[in-house]
Amino acid sequence: MTRAAIARLFFISVSAIGVGIELFFVAGILGSVSSRSANDSLLPTPLPYVMVVIASIATVLVAVGVLGQLVAWIAAEINTAKLDDKTWFLALVMLGLLSFGFAALVAYLIGGPDEGQDAHRPGAKLGRRLAGLAS
C-alpha cells in the first residue's frame, strides 16, 4: 500500500471517529431532553429510540475508524519493514506498542519513506553501487 493510500485511510478513519464522537454528544443531548405535561408527569416520546439509534450509529463509526487506524498502522509497518534501514520500522513498532500509534502515523505520513522510493526494492542498493561504479 502506498503512503498516499495510507494517508487517505488514516484521514478517513480519523474523520469517522470524529463524526462518531459528535453523534455520541447528540445522543447524550437527546437523552437529557424530556417532555413534561402540565401536571408534571413525563410524556412518552420517541426520543429514547432515536437516541439509541444515533448512539448505535456512533458506535459503529468509532469502531470502523479505530479499525481503519489499525489497518493504516499495519500497512505503514509493512512498508517500512521492506526498507534496508529499519529505523522507521522500529519507531513505528515501539510507538505503536506504547500506545502512541496515532503520533507515529502522523510522523510517518509527514516524513516517512514513500512506496515510490526504490530504497526497499530488492537489489536497489546493488543497482546504486553499480551505477556509481559505471560513472
CORLINJO-V331264 format. One record per residue. N is the residue number from 1. RES is the residue in one small letter. SS is DSSP state (hx for helix, st for strand, lp for the rest). Layout:
n->[N	N]
res->[RES	RES]
ss->[SS	SS]
This chain:
n->[1	2	3	4	5	6	7	8	9	10	11	12	13	14	15	16	17	18	19	20	21	22	23	24	25	26	27	28	29	30	31	32	33	34	35	36	37	38	39	40	41	42	43	44	45	46	47	48	49	50	51	52	53	54	55	56	57	58	59	60	61	62	63	64	65	66	67	68	69	70	71	72	73	74	75	76	77	78	79	80	81	82	83	84	85	86	87	88	89	90	91	92	93	94	95	96	97	98	99	100	101	102	103	104	105	106	107	108	109	110	111	112	113	114	115	116	117	118	119	120	121	122	123	124	125	126	127	128	129	130	131	132	133	134	135]
res->[m	t	r	a	a	i	a	r	l	f	f	i	s	v	s	a	i	g	v	g	i	e	l	f	f	v	a	g	i	l	g	s	v	s	s	r	s	a	n	d	s	l	l	p	t	p	l	p	y	v	m	v	v	i	a	s	i	a	t	v	l	v	a	v	g	v	l	g	q	l	v	a	w	i	a	a	e	i	n	t	a	k	l	d	d	k	t	w	f	l	a	l	v	m	l	g	l	l	s	f	g	f	a	a	l	v	a	y	l	i	g	g	p	d	e	g	q	d	a	h	r	p	g	a	k	l	g	r	r	l	a	g	l	a	s]
ss->[lp	lp	hx	hx	hx	hx	hx	hx	hx	hx	hx	hx	hx	hx	hx	hx	hx	hx	hx	hx	hx	hx	hx	hx	hx	hx	hx	hx	hx	hx	hx	hx	lp	lp	lp	st	lp	lp	lp	lp	lp	st	lp	lp	lp	lp	hx	hx	hx	hx	hx	hx	hx	hx	hx	hx	hx	hx	hx	hx	hx	hx	hx	hx	hx	hx	hx	hx	hx	hx	hx	hx	hx	hx	hx	hx	hx	hx	hx	hx	hx	lp	lp	lp	lp	lp	hx	hx	hx	hx	hx	hx	hx	hx	hx	hx	hx	lp	lp	lp	hx	hx	hx	hx	hx	hx	hx	hx	hx	hx	hx	lp	lp	lp	lp	lp	lp	hx	hx	hx	lp	lp	lp	hx	hx	hx	hx	hx	hx	hx	hx	hx	hx	hx	lp]
